[in-house]
Protein backbone atom coordinates (compact mmCIF):
# COMPACT_ATOMS: atom_id res chain seq x y z
CA UNK A 1 0.00 0.00 0.00
CA UNK A 2 1.33 3.47 -0.74
CA UNK A 3 0.14 7.04 -0.63
CA UNK A 4 1.56 10.45 -1.43
CA UNK A 5 3.68 11.92 1.35
CA UNK A 6 5.47 15.18 0.82
CA UNK A 7 6.89 15.16 -2.68
CA UNK A 8 7.23 11.45 -3.39
CA UNK A 9 5.63 8.05 -3.09
CA UNK A 10 6.27 6.26 0.19
CA UNK A 11 6.71 2.57 0.89
CA UNK A 12 4.66 1.46 3.92
CA UNK A 13 5.98 -1.10 6.39
CA UNK A 14 4.72 -2.67 9.58
CA UNK A 15 5.49 -0.97 12.87
CA UNK A 16 7.60 -2.42 15.65
CA UNK A 17 6.52 -0.90 18.94
CA UNK A 18 8.96 0.27 21.61
CA UNK A 19 8.04 0.38 25.27
CA UNK A 20 9.57 3.57 26.68
CA UNK A 21 8.45 2.71 30.21
CA UNK A 22 10.52 -0.48 30.38
CA UNK A 23 14.21 0.11 31.11
CA UNK A 24 16.49 -1.26 28.39
CA UNK A 25 18.28 -4.53 29.08
CA UNK A 26 21.99 -4.24 29.77
CA UNK A 27 24.83 -6.72 29.45
CA UNK A 28 28.51 -7.03 30.24
CA UNK A 29 29.77 -4.94 27.32
CA UNK A 30 31.84 -1.88 28.18
CA UNK A 31 29.46 1.11 28.02
CA UNK A 32 32.32 3.28 26.73
CA UNK A 33 32.38 1.27 23.47
CA UNK A 34 28.66 0.81 22.81
CA UNK A 35 28.10 4.09 20.98
CA UNK A 36 31.27 3.59 18.90
CA UNK A 37 29.92 0.25 17.70
CA UNK A 38 26.48 1.68 16.89
CA UNK A 39 27.96 4.62 14.96
CA UNK A 40 30.25 2.29 12.99
CA UNK A 41 27.23 0.17 12.04
CA UNK A 42 25.17 3.16 10.92
CA UNK A 43 27.98 4.66 8.87
CA UNK A 44 28.66 1.34 7.14
CA UNK A 45 24.97 1.08 6.23
CA UNK A 46 24.86 4.72 5.10
CA UNK A 47 27.36 3.99 2.32
CA UNK A 48 24.53 2.08 0.61
CA UNK A 49 22.24 5.10 0.80
CA UNK A 50 24.36 7.08 -1.65
CA UNK A 51 22.22 5.72 -4.47
CA UNK A 52 18.95 6.39 -2.64
CA UNK A 53 16.03 6.54 -5.09
CA UNK A 54 14.46 9.62 -3.50
CA UNK A 55 11.42 7.77 -2.18
CA UNK A 56 11.03 7.92 1.61
CA UNK A 57 10.08 4.78 3.51
CA UNK A 58 7.11 5.09 5.86
CA UNK A 59 7.31 3.14 9.07
CA UNK A 60 5.65 3.88 12.36
CA UNK A 61 3.61 6.64 10.78
CA UNK A 62 6.77 8.55 9.84
CA UNK A 63 8.64 9.09 6.59
CA UNK A 64 12.30 8.01 6.61
CA UNK A 65 15.08 9.27 4.34
CA UNK A 66 18.88 9.05 4.66
CA UNK A 67 19.10 12.65 5.89
CA UNK A 68 16.35 12.09 8.45
CA UNK A 69 18.08 8.98 9.77
CA UNK A 70 21.36 10.85 10.16
CA UNK A 71 19.62 13.83 11.77
CA UNK A 72 17.76 11.61 14.23
CA UNK A 73 20.89 9.64 15.12
CA UNK A 74 22.85 12.83 15.82
CA UNK A 75 19.95 14.38 17.75
CA UNK A 76 19.47 11.23 19.83
CA UNK A 77 23.17 10.98 20.65
CA UNK A 78 23.35 14.67 21.54
CA UNK A 79 20.18 14.58 23.65
CA UNK A 80 21.36 11.69 25.80
CA UNK A 81 24.93 13.00 26.03
CA UNK A 82 23.47 16.18 27.52
CA UNK A 83 21.43 14.03 29.91
CA UNK A 84 24.55 12.11 31.00
CA UNK A 85 26.57 15.28 31.51
CA UNK A 86 23.83 16.97 33.55
CA UNK A 87 23.32 13.92 35.73
CA UNK A 88 27.06 13.45 36.32
CA UNK A 89 27.34 17.13 37.26
CA UNK A 90 24.44 16.81 39.69
CA UNK A 91 22.33 19.19 37.65
CA UNK A 92 18.74 18.74 36.47
CA UNK A 93 18.42 17.47 32.94
CA UNK A 94 17.06 19.76 30.25
CA UNK A 95 13.66 18.55 28.98
CA UNK A 96 13.55 17.25 25.43
CA UNK A 97 11.46 19.66 23.37
CA UNK A 98 12.33 18.21 19.96
CA UNK A 99 9.65 16.76 17.76
CA UNK A 100 11.87 13.78 17.11
CA UNK A 101 10.91 11.25 14.50
CA UNK A 102 7.49 12.81 13.97
CA UNK A 103 8.94 15.59 11.81
CA UNK A 104 10.31 15.16 8.31
CA UNK A 105 11.76 18.43 7.07
CA UNK A 106 12.12 19.58 3.48
CA UNK A 107 15.88 19.18 3.90
CA UNK A 108 15.38 15.50 4.74
CA UNK A 109 14.24 14.90 1.14
CA UNK A 110 17.54 16.10 -0.37
CA UNK A 111 19.84 13.75 -2.27
CA UNK A 112 22.28 11.91 0.01
CA UNK A 113 25.76 12.47 -1.41
CA UNK A 114 29.34 11.53 -0.59
CA UNK A 115 29.77 14.96 1.02
CA UNK A 116 26.72 14.32 3.23
CA UNK A 117 28.17 10.97 4.29
CA UNK A 118 31.53 12.61 5.02
CA UNK A 119 29.86 15.31 7.15
CA UNK A 120 27.77 12.70 9.00
CA UNK A 121 30.87 10.58 9.57
CA UNK A 122 32.69 13.54 11.14
CA UNK A 123 29.72 14.51 13.28
CA UNK A 124 28.81 11.03 14.52
CA UNK A 125 32.38 9.87 15.19
CA UNK A 126 33.00 13.01 17.27
CA UNK A 127 29.84 12.36 19.28
CA UNK A 128 30.88 8.73 19.79
CA UNK A 129 34.30 9.93 20.97
CA UNK A 130 32.58 12.15 23.55
CA UNK A 131 30.66 9.15 24.90
CA UNK A 132 33.81 7.00 24.94
CA UNK A 133 35.87 9.66 26.72
CA UNK A 134 33.22 10.50 29.28
CA UNK A 135 32.12 6.95 30.07
CA UNK A 136 35.68 5.65 30.43
CA UNK A 137 36.02 7.82 33.56
CA UNK A 138 32.71 6.94 35.24
CA UNK A 139 32.84 4.53 38.18
CA UNK A 140 30.93 1.27 37.65
CA UNK A 141 28.84 1.82 40.77
CA UNK A 142 27.74 5.22 39.47
CA UNK A 143 26.78 3.68 36.11
CA UNK A 144 24.40 1.35 37.93
CA UNK A 145 22.87 3.85 40.38
CA UNK A 146 19.29 4.83 39.64
CA UNK A 147 18.41 8.51 39.97
CA UNK A 148 16.74 9.50 43.27
CA UNK A 149 13.65 10.64 41.38
CA UNK A 150 13.41 7.40 39.43
CA UNK A 151 14.37 6.67 35.87
CA UNK A 152 17.06 4.72 34.12
CA UNK A 153 20.59 4.17 35.34
CA UNK A 154 23.38 5.68 33.25
CA UNK A 155 24.22 2.18 32.00
CA UNK A 156 20.62 1.75 30.84
CA UNK A 157 20.72 5.13 29.10
CA UNK A 158 23.88 4.15 27.23
CA UNK A 159 22.41 0.79 26.21
CA UNK A 160 19.33 2.65 24.99
CA UNK A 161 21.49 5.07 22.99
CA UNK A 162 23.42 2.18 21.45
CA UNK A 163 20.16 1.05 19.88
CA UNK A 164 20.19 4.22 17.77
CA UNK A 165 20.76 1.82 14.88
CA UNK A 166 16.99 1.40 14.95
CA UNK A 167 16.72 4.62 12.95
CA UNK A 168 18.75 3.03 10.17
CA UNK A 169 16.52 -0.04 10.42
CA UNK A 170 13.59 2.17 9.46
CA UNK A 171 15.21 3.01 6.14
CA UNK A 172 16.85 -0.36 5.47
CA UNK A 173 13.81 -2.53 6.23
CA UNK A 174 12.54 -4.47 3.21
CA UNK A 175 9.56 -2.81 1.55
Secondary structure, 3 states (H helix, E strand, C coil): CCCEECCEECEECCCCCCCCCCCCCCCCCCHHHHHHHHHHHHHHHHHHHHHCCCCCEEECCEEECHHHHHHHHHHHHHHHHHHHHHHHCCCCCCCCCCCHHHCCCHHHHCCCCHHHHHHHHHHHHHHHHHHHHHHCCCCHHHHCCCCCCCCCCHHHHHHHHHCCHHHHHHHHCCC
